[in-house]
Amino acid sequence: MVDAALDDADVIVVGAGPAGSAAAFHCASAGLDVLLLEKSEFPRDKICGDGLTPRAVAELVRMGLPIREQDGWIRNRGLRVLGGGHRLELEWPELSSYPSYGLAKSRMSLDHTLVDHARSAGAKLQERTNVTGAVRDERSGRVVGVTAKTEDGAATYRAPVVIAADGVSARLATGMGLEKRMDRPMGVAVRTYFRTPRHDDAWMESHLELWDGVPHKSNLMPGYGWIFALGDGTANVGLGSVSSTAAATKVDYKSLFAKWMANAPAEWEFTPDNQVGPVRGAALPMGFNRGPLYGNGLMLVGDSAGMISPFNGEGIAYGLQAGRVAADAIAQGLARGTAAGRERAFATYQGRMKDDLGGYYTLGRIFVRLIEHPEIMRVCTRYGLPRPLVMKFVLKLLSDCYEPRGGDLVDRVISGLSRLAPAA
Ligand SMILES: Cc1cc2nc3c(=O)[nH]c(=O)nc-3n(C[C@H](O)[C@H](O)[C@H](O)COP(=O)(O)OP(=O)(O)OC[C@H]3O[C@@H](n4cnc5c(N)ncnc54)[C@H](O)[C@@H]3O)c2cc1C
């Protein structure tokens, strides 16, 4: 479909994480010529918790990705929550919109699987290509390609539209003057891997309280922890915290992690001998912290637009969704006969993402402002956890797994609140 003599592709996608690979897959499946530029080489690591909720699973199903256990996935039944002296197991809900199970896979493997899937749909992947900036039309200022450093030196690639999927660094968008918003939540988290006999645990485990000594007999530390079993002999173990603005926190997360591990339940065997790789951290940009999602030939998907949920730190589902919606807007736009028609179709991307997630993320920002106060969090943990209806509500709200239309009372309350909250 490349028709302009100067173009290298119909669409250039920068970054082959989940958002970029999904965008590349869906564009290629729609018959477009896709150039996917990635600075590293697969398989490559990405600091993450490696956990996928039913919402992410639904996106993988839409992509036709094989997700059977023999394909290297482990399924989980729901969330085990520990806090306030309680230990609850909450099954993923039975809904018509999402499956009732989650998945986990190390990002080393997940991202490789996704990029291979995009390639098999026809996307052209070019690794070891570090994109350095946008190429802009001199008169209109519109993005018409990118510059990059490759093994062979500097290179330029051109296309009528560019998707920035370059993650939290957002180099491409920042280079265009699209700075992150300071009034949006930002998380910070660290993680490592451990060999553990409980590597095939059927639950995603979440620790709402982290103690600096013997649990319940020592001091509470800031942040929340997770243990996500990977089914391959290991588990991903991490902790993080979130604040309502992008201002840097002074928390020493690695030292928190060491204290938490020193007191972690013995049955997991999280000993120094069993640790695989160092404790590494990264930021989690949340609640649409950068935009516009489309303008001047540049579309932002995933972490580059701060699409992580303020409720639970999940970003893969939203990156996959953004890639799908962006690809649809691009395929529609490139099929129009005029530049104005093309721009109108491209611009629907932002509207569709904000209609679906804007109100929900506004609620998420209120949620973060509340849980920032340890005393509020403690009251919620103590009084909320023993109440099944409250916890059903909390699970559906925090995991974004509720029936968008209809459903039970809990579904209707959450979807009603999300619709009432202004998308900003
Ligand atoms: C500690 C931690 C735990 C988390 N746990 C979870 C979890 O359990 N579940 C979940 O859903 N989410 C989790 N997240 C969030 C999740 O990791 C991100 O939301 C997700 O990776 C976003 O995907 P992406 O494709 O937008 O960006 P990325 O996954 O960051 O991919 C960006 C890609 O772009 C490439 N790139 C960057 N710059 C350039 C450039 N200049 N040129 C070319 N290529 C470039 C990178 O190499 C990379 O391949 C966690 C995050 C952190 C930090």
The ligand as a MOL file (V3000), in Angstrom:
LIG
                    3D

  0  0  0     0  0            999 V3000
M  V30 BEGIN CTAB
M  V30 COUNTS 53 58 0 0 0
M  V30 BEGIN ATOM
M  V30 1 C 8.4250 -2.8330 38.1400 0
M  V30 2 C 7.2520 -2.7910 37.1990 0
M  V30 3 C 6.2600 -3.7680 37.2990 0
M  V30 4 C 5.1770 -3.7770 36.4050 0
M  V30 5 N 4.2890 -4.8180 36.4710 0
M  V30 6 C 3.3060 -4.9100 35.5500 0
M  V30 7 C 2.4590 -6.0480 35.5260 0
M  V30 8 O 2.6090 -7.0120 36.3000 0
M  V30 9 N 1.4670 -6.0920 34.5740 0
M  V30 10 C 1.2890 -5.0800 33.6820 0
M  V30 11 O 0.3550 -5.1600 32.8590 0
M  V30 12 N 2.0970 -4.0080 33.6650 0
M  V30 13 C 3.1180 -3.9000 34.5650 0
M  V30 14 N 3.9870 -2.8350 34.5200 0
M  V30 15 C 3.8070 -1.8280 33.4590 0
M  V30 16 C 4.3190 -2.3590 32.1100 0
M  V30 17 O 5.6340 -2.8280 32.2630 0
M  V30 18 C 4.2790 -1.2720 31.0300 0
M  V30 19 O 3.0590 -0.5780 31.1120 0
M  V30 20 C 4.4280 -1.8670 29.6270 0
M  V30 21 O 5.6930 -2.4370 29.4500 0
M  V30 22 C 4.2150 -0.7700 28.5650 0
M  V30 23 O 4.4430 -1.2860 27.2870 0
M  V30 24 P 4.9930 -0.3610 26.1050 0
M  V30 25 O 5.0090 -1.2140 24.9030 0
M  V30 26 O 4.2600 0.9260 26.0830 0
M  V30 27 O 6.4900 0.0340 26.5480 0
M  V30 28 P 7.7560 -0.9120 26.8010 0
M  V30 29 O 7.3360 -2.2320 27.2280 0
M  V30 30 O 8.6590 -0.1160 27.6890 0
M  V30 31 O 8.4430 -1.0430 25.3680 0
M  V30 32 C 9.0900 0.0360 24.7710 0
M  V30 33 C 10.0190 -0.4940 23.6900 0
M  V30 34 O 10.5770 0.5970 22.9700 0
M  V30 35 C 11.9670 0.4080 22.7970 0
M  V30 36 N 12.5680 1.7330 22.6580 0
M  V30 37 C 12.6800 2.6950 23.5920 0
M  V30 38 N 13.2540 3.7880 23.0930 0
M  V30 39 C 13.5230 3.5110 21.7890 0
M  V30 40 C 14.1410 4.2560 20.7370 0
M  V30 41 N 14.6030 5.4920 20.9330 0
M  V30 42 N 14.2610 3.6690 19.5210 0
M  V30 43 C 13.7960 2.4030 19.3070 0
M  V30 44 N 13.2220 1.6620 20.2740 0
M  V30 45 C 13.0720 2.2080 21.5020 0
M  V30 46 C 12.3930 -0.3290 24.0550 0
M  V30 47 O 13.6170 -1.0200 23.8730 0
M  V30 48 C 11.2020 -1.2740 24.2540 0
M  V30 49 O 11.3630 -2.4740 23.5230 0
M  V30 50 C 5.0640 -2.7680 35.4000 0
M  V30 51 C 6.0440 -1.7780 35.3180 0
M  V30 52 C 7.1300 -1.7810 36.1890 0
M  V30 53 C 8.1910 -0.7220 36.0560 0
M  V30 END ATOM
M  V30 BEGIN BOND
M  V30 1 1 1 2
M  V30 2 1 2 3
M  V30 3 2 2 52
M  V30 4 2 3 4
M  V30 5 1 4 5
M  V30 6 1 4 50
M  V30 7 2 5 6
M  V30 8 1 6 7
M  V30 9 1 6 13
M  V30 10 2 7 8
M  V30 11 1 7 9
M  V30 12 1 9 10
M  V30 13 2 10 11
M  V30 14 1 10 12
M  V30 15 2 12 13
M  V30 16 1 13 14
M  V30 17 1 14 15
M  V30 18 1 14 50
M  V30 19 1 15 16
M  V30 20 1 16 17
M  V30 21 1 16 18
M  V30 22 1 18 19
M  V30 23 1 18 20
M  V30 24 1 20 21
M  V30 25 1 20 22
M  V30 26 1 22 23
M  V30 27 1 23 24
M  V30 28 2 24 25
M  V30 29 1 24 26
M  V30 30 1 24 27
M  V30 31 1 27 28
M  V30 32 2 28 29
M  V30 33 1 28 30
M  V30 34 1 28 31
M  V30 35 1 31 32
M  V30 36 1 32 33
M  V30 37 1 33 34
M  V30 38 1 33 48
M  V30 39 1 34 35
M  V30 40 1 35 36
M  V30 41 1 35 46
M  V30 42 1 36 37
M  V30 43 1 36 45
M  V30 44 2 37 38
M  V30 45 1 38 39
M  V30 46 1 39 40
M  V30 47 2 39 45
M  V30 48 1 40 41
M  V30 49 2 40 42
M  V30 50 1 42 43
M  V30 51 2 43 44
M  V30 52 1 44 45
M  V30 53 1 46 47
M  V30 54 1 46 48
M  V30 55 1 48 49
M  V30 56 2 50 51
M  V30 57 1 51 52
M  V30 58 1 52 53
M  V30 END BOND
M  V30 END CTAB
M  END
